[in-house]
Amino acid sequence: MLWFIVAGVLAGYLSARMAYCWESGTLAHIAVGIIGAYMGTAVFRLVGITSDSALGMIVIGALGASCALWLLRVIYEHSDF
């Protein structure tokens, strides 16, 4: 569980760097990273790809967090917030 949280934090940082999304904040990046790591792991498990290594978890988490960041950006741009 601890590795999952650490991977989520690193994934949030990496996805924010990849998406050039620095206006959010550190806590938002951590939250998106943890949620994205969970989503990424779930999606990759559905297609039969798993990883037990820390690096694999970070890569899968970064991909999931990038998708979560993209989804949040799409929702935010098409809403009246």
N, CA and C atoms as a LAMMPS dump frame, in Angstrom:
ITEM: TIMESTEP
0
ITEM: NUMBER OF ATOMS
243
ITEM: BOX BOUNDS ff ff ff
-5.0000000000000000e+02 5.0000000000000000e+02
-5.0000000000000000e+02 5.0000000000000000e+02
-5.0000000000000000e+02 5.0000000000000000e+02
ITEM: ATOMS id mol type element x y z
1 1 1 N 0.824 -1.197 0
2 1 2 C 0 0 0
3 1 3 C 0.87 1.263 0
4 2 1 N 1.953 1.227 0.773
5 2 2 C 2.84 2.385 0.825
6 2 3 C 3.492 2.639 -0.529
7 3 1 N 3.9 1.564 -1.216
8 3 2 C 4.481 1.726 -2.554
9 3 3 C 3.467 2.333 -3.507
10 4 1 N 2.198 1.967 -3.344
11 4 2 C 1.139 2.498 -4.207
12 4 3 C 1.015 4.007 -4.019
13 5 1 N 1.085 4.475 -2.783
14 5 2 C 0.98 5.913 -2.51
15 5 3 C 2.213 6.646 -3.023
16 6 1 N 3.391 6.083 -2.783
17 6 2 C 4.628 6.708 -3.275
18 6 3 C 4.613 6.761 -4.801
19 7 1 N 4.192 5.663 -5.432
20 7 2 C 4.101 5.654 -6.892
21 7 3 C 3.081 6.677 -7.367
22 8 1 N 1.987 6.84 -6.645
23 8 2 C 0.974 7.833 -7.01
24 8 3 C 1.488 9.255 -6.913
25 9 1 N 2.263 9.538 -5.869
26 9 2 C 2.842 10.878 -5.706
27 9 3 C 3.815 11.163 -6.849
28 10 1 N 4.693 10.208 -7.135
29 10 2 C 5.634 10.393 -8.244
30 10 3 C 4.905 10.477 -9.581
31 11 1 N 3.853 9.688 -9.739
32 11 2 C 3.078 9.73 -10.975
33 11 3 C 2.398 11.079 -11.153
34 12 1 N 1.877 11.639 -10.077
35 12 2 C 1.259 12.968 -10.156
36 12 3 C 2.264 14.032 -10.558
37 13 1 N 3.457 13.962 -9.993
38 13 2 C 4.509 14.905 -10.348
39 13 3 C 4.899 14.751 -11.817
40 14 1 N 5.123 13.503 -12.25
41 14 2 C 5.533 13.262 -13.632
42 14 3 C 4.445 13.661 -14.621
43 15 1 N 3.196 13.343 -14.305
44 15 2 C 2.117 13.686 -15.238
45 15 3 C 1.918 15.191 -15.325
46 16 1 N 2.103 15.894 -14.219
47 16 2 C 1.998 17.356 -14.253
48 16 3 C 3.114 17.945 -15.1
49 17 1 N 4.304 17.356 -15.021
50 17 2 C 5.416 17.815 -15.858
51 17 3 C 5.142 17.536 -17.331
52 18 1 N 4.587 16.352 -17.622
53 18 2 C 4.314 15.989 -19.015
54 18 3 C 3.204 16.847 -19.599
55 19 1 N 2.22 17.199 -18.792
56 19 2 C 1.072 17.953 -19.286
57 19 3 C 1.264 19.461 -19.136
58 20 1 N 2.404 19.881 -18.62
59 20 2 C 2.686 21.298 -18.373
60 20 3 C 1.562 21.942 -17.573
61 21 1 N 1.16 21.286 -16.518
62 21 2 C 0.035 21.742 -15.701
63 21 3 C 0.551 22.128 -14.323
64 22 1 N 1.103 23.319 -14.185
65 22 2 C 1.662 23.728 -12.906
66 22 3 C 0.752 24.664 -12.144
67 23 1 N -0.362 25.085 -12.714
68 23 2 C -1.21 26.043 -12.019
69 23 3 C -2.037 25.406 -10.918
70 24 1 N -2.122 24.099 -10.896
71 24 2 C -2.917 23.432 -9.871
72 24 3 C -2.249 23.612 -8.519
73 25 1 N -1.479 22.727 -8.086
74 25 2 C -0.816 22.82 -6.799
75 25 3 C -0.311 21.453 -6.398
76 26 1 N 0.518 21.445 -5.405
77 26 2 C 1.15 20.196 -5.009
78 26 3 C 0.132 19.175 -4.52
79 27 1 N -0.814 19.602 -3.697
80 27 2 C -1.819 18.653 -3.198
81 27 3 C -2.703 18.124 -4.322
82 28 1 N -3.02 18.972 -5.279
83 28 2 C -3.819 18.52 -6.424
84 28 3 C -3.037 17.51 -7.243
85 29 1 N -1.741 17.738 -7.434
86 29 2 C -0.915 16.793 -8.18
87 29 3 C -0.829 15.453 -7.459
88 30 1 N -0.692 15.499 -6.136
89 30 2 C -0.639 14.264 -5.36
90 30 3 C -1.961 13.51 -5.474
91 31 1 N -3.075 14.234 -5.332
92 31 2 C -4.388 13.587 -5.422
93 31 3 C -4.617 12.983 -6.799
94 32 1 N -4.309 13.741 -7.839
95 32 2 C -4.478 13.229 -9.203
96 32 3 C -3.544 12.056 -9.437
97 33 1 N -2.348 12.121 -8.874
98 33 2 C -1.395 11.029 -9.031
99 33 3 C -1.879 9.748 -8.385
100 34 1 N -2.401 9.841 -7.178
101 34 2 C -2.889 8.645 -6.491
102 34 3 C -4.112 8.084 -7.182
103 35 1 N -5.046 8.946 -7.559
104 35 2 C -6.241 8.492 -8.279
105 35 3 C -5.847 7.93 -9.64
106 36 1 N -4.945 8.605 -10.326
107 36 2 C -4.492 8.136 -11.635
108 36 3 C -3.74 6.823 -11.549
109 37 1 N -2.939 6.657 -10.488
110 37 2 C -2.23 5.389 -10.304
111 37 3 C -3.219 4.255 -10.089
112 38 1 N -4.262 4.527 -9.333
113 38 2 C -5.295 3.514 -9.122
114 38 3 C -6.011 3.188 -10.434
115 39 1 N -6.39 4.238 -11.175
116 39 2 C -7.073 4.038 -12.46
117 39 3 C -6.173 3.312 -13.448
118 40 1 N -4.92 3.733 -13.535
119 40 2 C -3.978 3.1 -14.453
120 40 3 C -3.772 1.637 -14.136
121 41 1 N -3.621 1.33 -12.844
122 41 2 C -3.451 -0.062 -12.439
123 41 3 C -4.676 -0.884 -12.787
124 42 1 N -5.869 -0.336 -12.539
125 42 2 C -7.109 -1.062 -12.838
126 42 3 C -7.254 -1.319 -14.337
127 43 1 N -6.976 -0.316 -15.143
128 43 2 C -7.114 -0.471 -16.596
129 43 3 C -6.085 -1.457 -17.136
130 44 1 N -4.85 -1.337 -16.685
131 44 2 C -3.818 -2.256 -17.165
132 44 3 C -4.095 -3.688 -16.723
133 45 1 N -4.665 -3.876 -15.53
134 45 2 C -5.035 -5.223 -15.095
135 45 3 C -6.136 -5.795 -15.965
136 46 1 N -7.065 -4.944 -16.406
137 46 2 C -8.155 -5.415 -17.276
138 46 3 C -7.623 -5.973 -18.592
139 47 1 N -6.549 -5.387 -19.094
140 47 2 C -5.979 -5.871 -20.355
141 47 3 C -4.879 -6.904 -20.129
142 48 1 N -4.624 -7.266 -18.858
143 48 2 C -3.684 -8.331 -18.562
144 48 3 C -2.25 -7.91 -18.325
145 49 1 N -2.002 -6.627 -18.104
146 49 2 C -0.643 -6.137 -17.852
147 49 3 C -0.543 -5.758 -16.382
148 50 1 N 0.389 -6.381 -15.679
149 50 2 C 0.617 -6.054 -14.277
150 50 3 C 2.1 -5.822 -14.047
151 51 1 N 2.409 -5.172 -12.946
152 51 2 C 3.807 -4.931 -12.598
153 51 3 C 3.958 -5.026 -11.091
154 52 1 N 4.98 -5.728 -10.665
155 52 2 C 5.285 -5.823 -9.245
156 52 3 C 6.47 -4.95 -8.865
157 53 1 N 7.14 -4.359 -9.848
158 53 2 C 8.302 -3.525 -9.54
159 53 3 C 7.872 -2.08 -9.296
160 54 1 N 8.685 -1.37 -8.552
161 54 2 C 8.391 0.028 -8.251
162 54 3 C 8.395 0.865 -9.524
163 55 1 N 9.352 0.627 -10.409
164 55 2 C 9.42 1.398 -11.653
165 55 3 C 8.193 1.153 -12.518
166 56 1 N 7.762 -0.085 -12.607
167 56 2 C 6.564 -0.403 -13.388
168 56 3 C 5.328 0.263 -12.823
169 57 1 N 5.228 0.291 -11.488
170 57 2 C 4.084 0.954 -10.859
171 57 3 C 4.104 2.451 -11.129
172 58 1 N 5.298 3.052 -11.129
173 58 2 C 5.408 4.487 -11.391
174 58 3 C 5.023 4.793 -12.834
175 59 1 N 5.484 3.968 -13.772
176 59 2 C 5.158 4.186 -15.188
177 59 3 C 3.659 4.025 -15.413
178 60 1 N 3.081 2.953 -14.894
179 60 2 C 1.639 2.741 -15.046
180 60 3 C 0.869 3.851 -14.346
181 61 1 N 1.321 4.254 -13.17
182 61 2 C 0.668 5.348 -12.455
183 61 3 C 0.775 6.668 -13.183
184 62 1 N 1.927 6.933 -13.793
185 62 2 C 2.097 8.181 -14.547
186 62 3 C 1.184 8.202 -15.765
187 63 1 N 1.042 7.071 -16.418
188 63 2 C 0.116 7.004 -17.559
189 63 3 C -1.323 7.217 -17.099
190 64 1 N -1.697 6.579 -16.003
191 64 2 C -3.043 6.762 -15.461
192 64 3 C -3.29 8.185 -14.995
193 65 1 N -2.291 8.782 -14.334
194 65 2 C -2.431 10.157 -13.868
195 65 3 C -2.498 11.135 -15.036
196 66 1 N -1.748 10.856 -16.102
197 66 2 C -1.825 11.714 -17.289
198 66 3 C -3.217 11.654 -17.899
199 67 1 N -3.786 10.476 -17.952
200 67 2 C -5.153 10.333 -18.463
201 67 3 C -6.15 11.051 -17.557
202 68 1 N -5.96 10.94 -16.241
203 68 2 C -6.841 11.63 -15.302
204 68 3 C -6.707 13.144 -15.45
205 69 1 N -5.485 13.632 -15.613
206 69 2 C -5.268 15.067 -15.819
207 69 3 C -5.921 15.55 -17.107
208 70 1 N -5.786 14.749 -18.163
209 70 2 C -6.405 15.097 -19.434
210 70 3 C -7.926 15.147 -19.29
211 71 1 N -8.49 14.151 -18.599
212 71 2 C -9.934 14.108 -18.4
213 71 3 C -10.412 15.31 -17.59
214 72 1 N -9.682 15.664 -16.547
215 72 2 C -10.057 16.844 -15.759
216 72 3 C -9.969 18.117 -16.583
217 73 1 N -8.963 18.213 -17.423
218 73 2 C -8.818 19.401 -18.277
219 73 3 C -9.969 19.504 -19.272
220 74 1 N -10.371 18.377 -19.86
221 74 2 C -11.489 18.373 -20.806
222 74 3 C -12.786 18.776 -20.103
223 75 1 N -13.017 18.216 -18.923
224 75 2 C -14.226 18.555 -18.171
225 75 3 C -14.218 20.029 -17.791
226 76 1 N -13.09 20.52 -17.332
227 76 2 C -12.99 21.911 -16.906
228 76 3 C -13.191 22.873 -18.076
229 77 1 N -12.635 22.555 -19.251
230 77 2 C -12.763 23.447 -20.407
231 77 3 C -14.184 23.483 -20.961
232 78 1 N -14.938 22.404 -20.775
233 78 2 C -16.298 22.35 -21.321
234 78 3 C -17.367 22.56 -20.268
235 79 1 N -17.009 23.17 -19.156
236 79 2 C -17.982 23.443 -18.114
237 79 3 C -18.026 24.939 -17.847
238 80 1 N -18.919 25.34 -16.989
239 80 2 C -19.085 26.757 -16.675
240 80 3 C -18.477 27.123 -15.334
241 81 1 N -17.408 26.447 -14.9
242 81 2 C -16.777 26.756 -13.626
243 81 3 C -16.099 28.082 -13.676
